[in-house]
Amino acid sequence: MIAIRRIVDADDAPRAELAALLVDTVDRGASVGFFAPMRTATADEYWNDVLAQLGAELLLWVAETDGVVVGSVQLELCERENGRHRADVKKLFVHGLHRGRGIASMLMAELEKQARANGRSLLVLDTLAGSAAESVYRHLGWSRVGEIPEFAAFPDGTLHPTAYYYKILAR
């Protein structure tokens, strides 16, 4: 059984499990802003920063199975006057041992539901071009806009292109 829940504040967050999820993601080769091997202390710092920002503009969900975090995703709501219709999807993570079980789809469905509830009709994201994540986003109905060469580094430091996607949500 997989449960999706929103983390509303830092006190509600399973910090050690979130750190372990990030370490697993990076050490398995995902380009999410860090180099491998990832130190737990670096993951802790990252999550402390994210948790400190939770509120009206940044939302966080986790996927749990048997009470253990196996995935997460963030939504950053644009609060500028001319951008209140859009939001950025950030850092979709699924633990390597739990991929292929629909967890990413479940997290994204909840994210889209909450984006609509917050009046957002346009979502955008970027991901490593050629990565497995691209097939996930295409499967979920996202449209690829293009890519920028040498934008992101793999965890080993080599540069690769990043691909940009958008999705217009039904109202």
C-alpha distance (Angstrom), angle and dihedral (degrees) to the residues before:
residue distance angle dihedral
M1 . . .
I2 3.79 . .
A3 3.80 119.3 .
I4 3.79 124.8 -166.9
R5 3.78 117.5 -153.5
R6 3.76 136.3 170.0
I7 3.78 118.9 -120.9
V8 3.79 103.8 -139.9
D9 3.79 101.0 -180.0
A10 3.77 140.7 6.9
D11 3.81 93.1 -101.6
D12 3.82 89.5 61.5
A13 3.80 94.2 51.6
P14 3.81 124.9 107.7
R15 3.81 91.6 -138.6
A16 3.80 99.1 179.2
E17 3.80 92.0 49.2
L18 3.80 92.3 47.7
A19 3.81 89.7 50.7
A20 3.82 91.0 49.3
L21 3.82 89.9 49.8
L22 3.79 91.7 53.0
V23 3.81 93.1 46.3
D24 3.82 90.1 51.0
T25 3.81 91.8 48.0
V26 3.79 94.3 50.6
D27 3.79 96.0 40.1
R28 3.83 89.5 52.9
G29 3.80 89.4 58.2
A30 3.81 106.6 -95.7
S31 3.78 116.0 151.2
V32 3.79 100.3 -134.1
G33 3.78 101.3 138.1
F34 3.79 102.8 -72.1
F35 3.79 139.8 87.5
A36 3.81 125.6 -123.5
P37 2.86 137.8 -83.9
M38 3.76 88.1 46.5
R39 3.77 120.9 -153.5
T40 3.79 117.7 -133.8
A41 3.81 88.8 -131.4
T42 3.81 89.7 59.4
A43 3.81 90.4 49.9
D44 3.81 90.0 48.7
E45 3.82 90.4 52.4
Y46 3.79 91.2 49.9
W47 3.80 93.6 51.0
N48 3.81 92.6 44.2
D49 3.82 88.0 56.9
V50 3.81 92.6 47.3
L51 3.79 93.7 46.6
A52 3.80 91.5 49.4
Q53 3.82 89.0 57.3
L54 3.82 97.9 49.3
G55 3.77 113.2 123.7
A56 3.76 139.2 79.3
E57 3.81 95.2 -16.0
L58 3.81 103.2 35.5
L59 3.81 123.0 48.9
L60 3.82 126.5 -175.7
W61 3.79 131.7 -164.5
V62 3.78 130.8 -174.6
A63 3.78 131.0 -160.2
E64 3.79 113.9 -141.2
T65 3.75 133.2 -171.3
D66 3.79 118.5 -170.9
G67 3.81 87.3 -8.0
V68 3.82 93.7 -57.7
V69 3.82 122.4 118.0
V70 3.81 110.0 -116.7
G71 3.80 99.9 162.3
S72 3.79 146.1 9.6
V73 3.79 142.5 -174.7
Q74 3.80 135.9 -173.5
L75 3.79 133.4 -148.1
E76 3.79 121.0 -158.3
L77 3.79 111.3 -160.7
C78 3.79 115.3 -148.4
E79 3.79 108.3 -127.5
R80 3.79 98.6 -177.6
E81 3.78 111.5 119.5
N82 3.80 94.2 -113.8
G83 3.81 95.0 42.1
R84 3.79 106.3 49.7
H85 3.80 89.6 113.7
R86 3.82 93.7 65.2
A87 3.78 143.0 60.0
D88 3.81 139.4 -175.2
V89 3.79 122.2 -122.2
K90 3.78 109.8 -141.1
K91 3.78 137.0 -171.3
L92 3.80 106.9 -8.0
F93 3.82 103.2 -169.2
V94 3.81 129.3 -179.4
H95 3.80 119.9 179.2
G96 3.80 110.9 -110.3
L97 3.80 93.5 -121.7
H98 3.83 91.1 55.5
R99 3.81 102.5 45.0
G100 3.79 119.1 122.8
R101 3.82 93.5 37.8
G102 3.80 97.8 100.2
I103 3.80 94.9 -101.9
A104 3.81 94.0 130.2
S105 3.81 89.6 50.4
M106 3.80 91.5 49.9
L107 3.80 92.7 48.9
M108 3.79 92.2 47.7
A109 3.83 92.5 47.3
E110 3.81 90.4 55.2
L111 3.80 91.2 44.6
E112 3.82 91.3 51.8
K113 3.81 91.5 47.2
Q114 3.81 91.0 53.2
A115 3.80 92.2 43.3
R116 3.81 88.7 57.2
A117 3.82 90.6 46.1
N118 3.80 87.3 54.6
G119 3.82 91.8 52.2
R120 3.81 96.2 -103.5
S121 3.78 118.9 146.0
L122 3.82 100.4 169.0
L123 3.80 127.1 55.6
V124 3.80 125.7 -174.7
L125 3.79 134.3 -173.0
D126 3.77 143.0 162.8
T127 3.77 130.0 -140.9
L128 3.77 138.9 172.0
A129 3.81 108.4 -74.0
G130 3.79 111.5 -114.4
S131 3.80 93.6 17.6
A132 3.80 126.1 132.9
A133 3.80 87.1 -110.0
E134 3.80 89.7 69.8
S135 3.79 91.3 64.1
V136 3.81 90.0 48.8
Y137 3.80 92.2 53.6
R138 3.82 93.5 45.3
H139 3.82 89.2 49.5
L140 3.81 88.7 53.2
G141 3.82 92.4 53.8
W142 3.79 100.9 -98.5
S143 3.82 120.1 149.9
R144 3.80 120.9 -133.5
V145 3.81 113.4 -133.2
G146 3.79 100.5 -177.2
E147 3.75 143.0 -79.7
I148 3.77 142.9 -95.0
P149 3.82 116.4 -138.3
E150 3.82 121.1 -125.7
F151 3.80 91.6 6.3
A152 3.79 102.4 129.5
A153 3.76 134.2 33.8
F154 3.78 125.1 -134.5
P155 3.79 114.1 -127.4
D156 3.83 87.0 -94.7
G157 3.82 90.8 58.2
T158 3.81 100.3 -107.7
L159 3.80 113.7 136.6
H160 3.80 121.7 -118.8
P161 3.79 136.9 171.0
T162 3.77 122.1 -92.5
A163 3.80 122.2 -140.4
Y164 3.80 124.3 -142.7
Y165 3.80 123.8 -143.4
Y166 3.79 137.5 -178.6
K167 3.77 137.0 -170.3
I168 3.77 127.5 -163.4
L169 3.78 109.4 -147.5
A170 3.79 122.5 -137.7
R171 3.76 110.9 -113.9
